[in-house]
């Protein structure tokens, strides 16, 4: 995941949290819902970026594959 995308997703998440909190404090349910949507969109984007990184070979790998003889 590139730094710019990661930063943008985190910024969107933060904006969503602020909107959600503002809506909660003021009693504006529409603003609160907007904040929730922004936060969830950001989380979804982050998850998709992680999946893409794994397929690009930049993600975390768990363990190593064994060769034909069973030796690492």
Biopython code that builds the backbone (N, CA, C, O; Angstrom):
import numpy as np
from Bio.PDB.StructureBuilder import StructureBuilder

atoms = [
    (1, "UNK", "N", (0.842, -1.153, 0.000)),
    (1, "UNK", "CA", (0.000, 0.000, 0.000)),
    (1, "UNK", "C", (0.897, 1.229, 0.000)),
    (1, "UNK", "O", (1.806, 1.350, 0.821)),
    (2, "UNK", "N", (0.632, 2.127, -0.920)),
    (2, "UNK", "CA", (1.462, 3.325, -0.976)),
    (2, "UNK", "C", (1.161, 4.238, 0.202)),
    (2, "UNK", "O", (0.074, 4.205, 0.778)),
    (3, "UNK", "N", (2.134, 5.040, 0.539)),
    (3, "UNK", "CA", (1.981, 5.941, 1.676)),
    (3, "UNK", "C", (0.828, 6.919, 1.452)),
    (3, "UNK", "O", (0.069, 7.209, 2.376)),
    (4, "UNK", "N", (0.698, 7.424, 0.229)),
    (4, "UNK", "CA", (-0.356, 8.404, -0.062)),
    (4, "UNK", "C", (-1.741, 7.797, 0.134)),
    (4, "UNK", "O", (-2.623, 8.429, 0.716)),
    (5, "UNK", "N", (-1.930, 6.580, -0.350)),
    (5, "UNK", "CA", (-3.232, 5.922, -0.177)),
    (5, "UNK", "C", (-3.502, 5.622, 1.292)),
    (5, "UNK", "O", (-4.613, 5.817, 1.786)),
    (6, "UNK", "N", (-2.476, 5.149, 1.977)),
    (6, "UNK", "CA", (-2.631, 4.828, 3.387)),
    (6, "UNK", "C", (-2.985, 6.087, 4.179)),
    (6, "UNK", "O", (-3.872, 6.061, 5.032)),
    (7, "UNK", "N", (-2.298, 7.172, 3.896)),
    (7, "UNK", "CA", (-2.552, 8.439, 4.566)),
    (7, "UNK", "C", (-3.963, 8.937, 4.252)),
    (7, "UNK", "O", (-4.672, 9.403, 5.144)),
    (8, "UNK", "N", (-4.368, 8.837, 2.985)),
    (8, "UNK", "CA", (-5.708, 9.274, 2.585)),
    (8, "UNK", "C", (-6.805, 8.475, 3.270)),
    (8, "UNK", "O", (-7.816, 9.032, 3.698)),
    (9, "UNK", "N", (-6.600, 7.168, 3.372)),
    (9, "UNK", "CA", (-7.594, 6.319, 4.038)),
    (9, "UNK", "C", (-7.691, 6.644, 5.520)),
    (9, "UNK", "O", (-8.786, 6.688, 6.081)),
    (10, "UNK", "N", (-6.551, 6.871, 6.152)),
    (10, "UNK", "CA", (-6.567, 7.228, 7.574)),
    (10, "UNK", "C", (-7.218, 8.597, 7.782)),
    (10, "UNK", "O", (-7.939, 8.804, 8.758)),
    (11, "UNK", "N", (-6.960, 9.529, 6.861)),
    (11, "UNK", "CA", (-7.586, 10.850, 6.965)),
    (11, "UNK", "C", (-9.096, 10.739, 6.824)),
    (11, "UNK", "O", (-9.837, 11.404, 7.548)),
    (12, "UNK", "N", (-9.556, 9.905, 5.899)),
    (12, "UNK", "CA", (-10.992, 9.697, 5.731)),
    (12, "UNK", "C", (-11.588, 9.071, 6.989)),
    (12, "UNK", "O", (-12.685, 9.440, 7.410)),
    (13, "UNK", "N", (-10.874, 8.135, 7.581)),
    (13, "UNK", "CA", (-11.347, 7.508, 8.815)),
    (13, "UNK", "C", (-11.471, 8.550, 9.929)),
    (13, "UNK", "O", (-12.447, 8.556, 10.678)),
    (14, "UNK", "N", (-10.476, 9.425, 10.028)),
    (14, "UNK", "CA", (-10.498, 10.467, 11.046)),
    (14, "UNK", "C", (-11.662, 11.435, 10.808)),
    (14, "UNK", "O", (-12.365, 11.812, 11.745)),
    (15, "UNK", "N", (-11.857, 11.832, 9.547)),
    (15, "UNK", "CA", (-12.998, 12.709, 9.232)),
    (15, "UNK", "C", (-14.310, 12.050, 9.625)),
    (15, "UNK", "O", (-15.212, 12.703, 10.149)),
    (16, "UNK", "N", (-14.411, 10.748, 9.367)),
    (16, "UNK", "CA", (-15.616, 10.019, 9.732)),
    (16, "UNK", "C", (-15.839, 10.008, 11.234)),
    (16, "UNK", "O", (-16.963, 10.173, 11.709)),
    (17, "UNK", "N", (-14.765, 9.812, 11.972)),
    (17, "UNK", "CA", (-14.880, 9.822, 13.440)),
    (17, "UNK", "C", (-15.318, 11.189, 13.948)),
    (17, "UNK", "O", (-16.137, 11.284, 14.862)),
    (18, "UNK", "N", (-14.769, 12.253, 13.351)),
    (18, "UNK", "CA", (-15.133, 13.605, 13.759)),
    (18, "UNK", "C", (-16.602, 13.874, 13.434)),
    (18, "UNK", "O", (-17.339, 14.395, 14.271)),
    (19, "UNK", "N", (-17.030, 13.519, 12.220)),
    (19, "UNK", "CA", (-18.430, 13.708, 11.843)),
    (19, "UNK", "C", (-19.359, 12.936, 12.769)),
    (19, "UNK", "O", (-20.391, 13.445, 13.208)),
    (20, "UNK", "N", (-18.975, 11.711, 13.053)),
    (20, "UNK", "CA", (-19.806, 10.867, 13.900)),
    (20, "UNK", "C", (-19.924, 11.469, 15.301)),
    (20, "UNK", "O", (-21.019, 11.522, 15.861)),
    (21, "UNK", "N", (-18.823, 11.915, 15.859)),
    (21, "UNK", "CA", (-18.840, 12.510, 17.200)),
    (21, "UNK", "C", (-19.626, 13.817, 17.207)),
    (21, "UNK", "O", (-20.377, 14.088, 18.144)),
    (22, "UNK", "N", (-19.453, 14.630, 16.156)),
    (22, "UNK", "CA", (-20.184, 15.894, 16.064)),
    (22, "UNK", "C", (-21.682, 15.637, 15.991)),
    (22, "UNK", "O", (-22.473, 16.306, 16.657)),
    (23, "UNK", "N", (-22.057, 14.670, 15.184)),
    (23, "UNK", "CA", (-23.471, 14.328, 15.067)),
    (23, "UNK", "C", (-24.041, 13.817, 16.380)),
    (23, "UNK", "O", (-25.184, 14.112, 16.730)),
    (24, "UNK", "N", (-23.249, 13.060, 17.090)),
    (24, "UNK", "CA", (-23.698, 12.518, 18.375)),
    (24, "UNK", "C", (-23.908, 13.636, 19.396)),
    (24, "UNK", "O", (-24.903, 13.643, 20.121)),
    (25, "UNK", "N", (-22.962, 14.583, 19.449)),
    (25, "UNK", "CA", (-23.029, 15.676, 20.414)),
    (25, "UNK", "C", (-24.197, 16.614, 20.095)),
    (25, "UNK", "O", (-24.922, 17.034, 20.996)),
    (26, "UNK", "N", (-24.377, 16.941, 18.813)),
    (26, "UNK", "CA", (-25.413, 17.892, 18.426)),
    (26, "UNK", "C", (-26.779, 17.246, 18.254)),
    (26, "UNK", "O", (-27.785, 17.946, 18.136)),
    (27, "UNK", "N", (-26.825, 15.926, 18.240)),
    (27, "UNK", "CA", (-28.100, 15.235, 18.046)),
    (27, "UNK", "C", (-28.512, 15.148, 16.585)),
    (27, "UNK", "O", (-29.664, 14.842, 16.278)),
    (28, "UNK", "N", (-27.578, 15.416, 15.687)),
    (28, "UNK", "CA", (-27.841, 15.367, 14.254)),
    (28, "UNK", "C", (-27.564, 13.945, 13.764)),
    (28, "UNK", "O", (-26.415, 13.570, 13.531)),
    (29, "UNK", "N", (-28.620, 13.171, 13.614)),
    (29, "UNK", "CA", (-28.453, 11.770, 13.242)),
    (29, "UNK", "C", (-27.922, 11.609, 11.817)),
    (29, "UNK", "O", (-27.229, 10.638, 11.516)),
    (30, "UNK", "N", (-28.246, 12.559, 10.947)),
    (30, "UNK", "CA", (-27.735, 12.501, 9.574)),
    (30, "UNK", "C", (-26.221, 12.639, 9.533)),
    (30, "UNK", "O", (-25.541, 11.901, 8.820)),
    (31, "UNK", "N", (-25.696, 13.593, 10.305)),
    (31, "UNK", "CA", (-24.250, 13.804, 10.362)),
    (31, "UNK", "C", (-23.564, 12.587, 10.971)),
    (31, "UNK", "O", (-22.495, 12.170, 10.524)),
    (32, "UNK", "N", (-24.198, 12.027, 11.997)),
    (32, "UNK", "CA", (-23.648, 10.843, 12.655)),
    (32, "UNK", "C", (-23.591, 9.671, 11.673)),
    (32, "UNK", "O", (-22.617, 8.918, 11.654)),
    (33, "UNK", "N", (-24.629, 9.522, 10.865)),
    (33, "UNK", "CA", (-24.659, 8.444, 9.868)),
    (33, "UNK", "C", (-23.590, 8.665, 8.802)),
    (33, "UNK", "O", (-22.935, 7.715, 8.373)),
    (34, "UNK", "N", (-23.412, 9.921, 8.370)),
    (34, "UNK", "CA", (-22.366, 10.233, 7.391)),
    (34, "UNK", "C", (-20.991, 9.826, 7.927)),
    (34, "UNK", "O", (-20.173, 9.249, 7.210)),
    (35, "UNK", "N", (-20.762, 10.138, 9.186)),
    (35, "UNK", "CA", (-19.487, 9.787, 9.802)),
    (35, "UNK", "C", (-19.278, 8.286, 9.848)),
    (35, "UNK", "O", (-18.176, 7.798, 9.599)),
    (36, "UNK", "N", (-20.335, 7.555, 10.164)),
    (36, "UNK", "CA", (-20.235, 6.095, 10.195)),
    (36, "UNK", "C", (-19.922, 5.548, 8.814)),
    (36, "UNK", "O", (-19.090, 4.652, 8.667)),
    (37, "UNK", "N", (-20.588, 6.087, 7.800)),
    (37, "UNK", "CA", (-20.342, 5.641, 6.422)),
    (37, "UNK", "C", (-18.903, 5.933, 6.009)),
    (37, "UNK", "O", (-18.236, 5.077, 5.429)),
    (38, "UNK", "N", (-18.427, 7.136, 6.306)),
    (38, "UNK", "CA", (-17.042, 7.494, 5.966)),
    (38, "UNK", "C", (-16.044, 6.554, 6.638)),
    (38, "UNK", "O", (-15.087, 6.095, 6.014)),
    (39, "UNK", "N", (-16.281, 6.277, 7.922)),
    (39, "UNK", "CA", (-15.384, 5.391, 8.654)),
    (39, "UNK", "C", (-15.373, 3.995, 8.053)),
    (39, "UNK", "O", (-14.308, 3.404, 7.876)),
    (40, "UNK", "N", (-16.551, 3.463, 7.739)),
    (40, "UNK", "CA", (-16.627, 2.111, 7.188)),
    (40, "UNK", "C", (-16.025, 2.031, 5.789)),
    (40, "UNK", "O", (-15.380, 1.040, 5.448)),
    (41, "UNK", "N", (-16.231, 3.074, 4.972)),
    (41, "UNK", "CA", (-15.615, 3.094, 3.645)),
    (41, "UNK", "C", (-14.097, 3.070, 3.750)),
    (41, "UNK", "O", (-13.418, 2.380, 2.990)),
    (42, "UNK", "N", (-13.581, 3.831, 4.697)),
    (42, "UNK", "CA", (-12.142, 3.874, 4.902)),
    (42, "UNK", "C", (-11.609, 2.508, 5.319)),
    (42, "UNK", "O", (-10.589, 2.052, 4.802)),
    (43, "UNK", "N", (-12.291, 1.862, 6.246)),
    (43, "UNK", "CA", (-11.862, 0.532, 6.708)),
    (43, "UNK", "C", (-11.885, -0.470, 5.553)),
    (43, "UNK", "O", (-10.983, -1.297, 5.423)),
    (44, "UNK", "N", (-12.916, -0.390, 4.720)),
    (44, "UNK", "CA", (-13.017, -1.298, 3.578)),
    (44, "UNK", "C", (-11.874, -1.062, 2.591)),
    (44, "UNK", "O", (-11.282, -2.014, 2.084)),
    (45, "UNK", "N", (-11.567, 0.199, 2.323)),
    (45, "UNK", "CA", (-10.454, 0.525, 1.422)),
    (45, "UNK", "C", (-9.135, -0.013, 1.969)),
    (45, "UNK", "O", (-8.322, -0.554, 1.221)),
    (46, "UNK", "N", (-8.926, 0.137, 3.280)),
    (46, "UNK", "CA", (-7.694, -0.356, 3.886)),
    (46, "UNK", "C", (-7.590, -1.870, 3.759)),
    (46, "UNK", "O", (-6.516, -2.402, 3.479)),
    (47, "UNK", "N", (-8.709, -2.565, 3.967)),
    (47, "UNK", "CA", (-8.694, -4.024, 3.855)),
    (47, "UNK", "C", (-8.398, -4.449, 2.420)),
    (47, "UNK", "O", (-7.629, -5.383, 2.195)),
    (48, "UNK", "N", (-9.002, -3.768, 1.451)),
    (48, "UNK", "CA", (-8.754, -4.102, 0.045)),
    (48, "UNK", "C", (-7.297, -3.833, -0.341)),
    (48, "UNK", "O", (-6.705, -4.600, -1.100)),
    (49, "UNK", "N", (-6.729, -2.765, 0.171)),
    (49, "UNK", "CA", (-5.323, -2.468, -0.109)),
    (49, "UNK", "C", (-4.418, -3.563, 0.456)),
    (49, "UNK", "O", (-3.437, -3.946, -0.181)),
    (50, "UNK", "N", (-4.740, -4.060, 1.633)),
    (50, "UNK", "CA", (-3.938, -5.133, 2.220)),
    (50, "UNK", "C", (-4.018, -6.391, 1.373)),
    (50, "UNK", "O", (-3.007, -7.063, 1.169)),
    (51, "UNK", "N", (-5.204, -6.720, 0.877)),
    (51, "UNK", "CA", (-5.363, -7.895, 0.013)),
    (51, "UNK", "C", (-4.563, -7.703, -1.268)),
    (51, "UNK", "O", (-3.888, -8.627, -1.723)),
    (52, "UNK", "N", (-4.634, -6.519, -1.850)),
    (52, "UNK", "CA", (-3.885, -6.249, -3.073)),
    (52, "UNK", "C", (-2.384, -6.364, -2.824)),
    (52, "UNK", "O", (-1.653, -6.876, -3.673)),
    (53, "UNK", "N", (-1.922, -5.896, -1.677)),
    (53, "UNK", "CA", (-0.500, -5.994, -1.347)),
    (53, "UNK", "C", (-0.049, -7.447, -1.249)),
    (53, "UNK", "O", (1.054, -7.783, -1.679)),
    (54, "UNK", "N", (-0.886, -8.301, -0.692)),
    (54, "UNK", "CA", (-0.530, -9.721, -0.579)),
    (54, "UNK", "C", (-0.359, -10.324, -1.962)),
    (54, "UNK", "O", (0.584, -11.078, -2.202)),
    (55, "UNK", "N", (-1.271, -9.994, -2.876)),
    (55, "UNK", "CA", (-1.167, -10.549, -4.221)),
    (55, "UNK", "C", (-0.016, -9.940, -5.011)),
    (55, "UNK", "O", (0.497, -10.568, -5.938)),
    (56, "UNK", "N", (0.390, -8.746, -4.663)),
    (56, "UNK", "CA", (1.542, -8.119, -5.320)),
    (56, "UNK", "C", (2.856, -8.608, -4.725)),
    (56, "UNK", "O", (3.928, -8.331, -5.265)),
    (57, "UNK", "N", (2.776, -9.325, -3.626)),
    (57, "UNK", "CA", (3.984, -9.853, -3.017)),
    (57, "UNK", "C", (4.590, -8.945, -1.976)),
    (57, "UNK", "O", (5.720, -9.172, -1.543)),
    (58, "UNK", "N", (3.865, -7.916, -1.561)),
    (58, "UNK", "CA", (4.400, -6.994, -0.577)),
    (58, "UNK", "C", (3.824, -7.245, 0.816)),
    (58, "UNK", "O", (4.212, -6.578, 1.775)),
    (59, "UNK", "N", (2.919, -8.187, 0.931)),
    (59, "UNK", "CA", (2.276, -8.423, 2.213)),
    (59, "UNK", "C", (3.048, -9.387, 3.083)),
    (59, "UNK", "O", (4.090, -9.908, 2.687)),
    (60, "UNK", "N", (2.533, -9.615, 4.256)),
    (60, "UNK", "CA", (3.160, -10.535, 5.190)),
    (60, "UNK", "C", (2.894, -11.967, 4.745)),
    (60, "UNK", "O", (1.804, -12.293, 4.274)),
    (61, "UNK", "N", (3.885, -12.799, 4.898)),
    (61, "UNK", "CA", (3.719, -14.223, 4.605)),
    (61, "UNK", "C", (3.905, -14.995, 5.884)),
    (61, "UNK", "O", (4.754, -14.656, 6.707)),
    (62, "UNK", "N", (3.129, -16.011, 6.049)),
    (62, "UNK", "CA", (3.225, -16.828, 7.258)),
    (62, "UNK", "C", (3.910, -18.139, 6.903)),
    (62, "UNK", "O", (3.334, -18.996, 6.232)),
    (63, "UNK", "N", (5.122, -18.278, 7.353)),
    (63, "UNK", "CA", (5.858, -19.517, 7.115)),
    (63, "UNK", "C", (6.448, -19.578, 5.723)),
    (63, "UNK", "O", (6.217, -18.699, 4.893)),
    (64, "UNK", "N", (7.207, -20.621, 5.483)),
    (64, "UNK", "CA", (7.806, -20.824, 4.171)),
    (64, "UNK", "C", (7.339, -22.149, 3.617)),
    (64, "UNK", "O", (6.980, -23.053, 4.371)),
    (65, "UNK", "N", (7.343, -22.266, 2.328)),
    (65, "UNK", "CA", (6.964, -23.518, 1.690)),
    (65, "UNK", "C", (8.110, -24.509, 1.765)),
    (65, "UNK", "O", (9.281, -24.130, 1.731)),
    (66, "UNK", "N", (7.764, -25.768, 1.866)),
    (66, "UNK", "CA", (8.771, -26.823, 1.861)),
    (66, "UNK", "C", (9.036, -27.240, 0.420)),
    (66, "UNK", "O", (8.149, -27.188, -0.432)),
    (67, "UNK", "N", (10.265, -27.652, 0.167)),
    (67, "UNK", "CA", (10.547, -28.151, -1.167)),
    (67, "UNK", "C", (10.099, -29.612, -1.261)),
    (67, "UNK", "O", (9.493, -30.125, -0.321)),
    (68, "UNK", "N", (10.383, -30.284, -2.368)),
    (68, "UNK", "CA", (9.880, -31.645, -2.597)),
    (68, "UNK", "C", (10.342, -32.650, -1.550)),
    (68, "UNK", "O", (9.620, -33.599, -1.244)),
    (69, "UNK", "N", (11.519, -32.457, -1.003)),
    (69, "UNK", "CA", (12.058, -33.423, -0.043)),
    (69, "UNK", "C", (11.551, -33.162, 1.367)),
    (69, "UNK", "O", (11.842, -33.941, 2.274)),
    (70, "UNK", "N", (10.807, -32.097, 1.570)),
    (70, "UNK", "CA", (10.296, -31.798, 2.898)),
    (70, "UNK", "C", (11.283, -31.050, 3.749)),
    (70, "UNK", "O", (11.081, -30.901, 4.954)),
    (71, "UNK", "N", (12.362, -30.569, 3.133)),
    (71, "UNK", "CA", (13.385, -29.812, 3.861)),
    (71, "UNK", "C", (13.230, -28.353, 3.523)),
    (71, "UNK", "O", (12.953, -27.994, 2.379)),
    (72, "UNK", "N", (13.405, -27.529, 4.501)),
    (72, "UNK", "CA", (13.274, -26.094, 4.239)),
    (72, "UNK", "C", (14.500, -25.533, 3.623)),
    (72, "UNK", "O", (14.556, -24.337, 3.338)),
]
sb = StructureBuilder()
sb.init_structure("model")
sb.init_model(0)
sb.init_chain("A")
sb.init_seg("    ")
for serial, (resi, resn, name, xyz) in enumerate(atoms, 1):
    if name == "N":
        sb.init_residue(resn, " ", resi, " ")
    sb.init_atom(name, np.array(xyz, "f"), 0.0, 1.0, " ", f" {name:<3s}", serial, name[0])
structure = sb.get_structure()
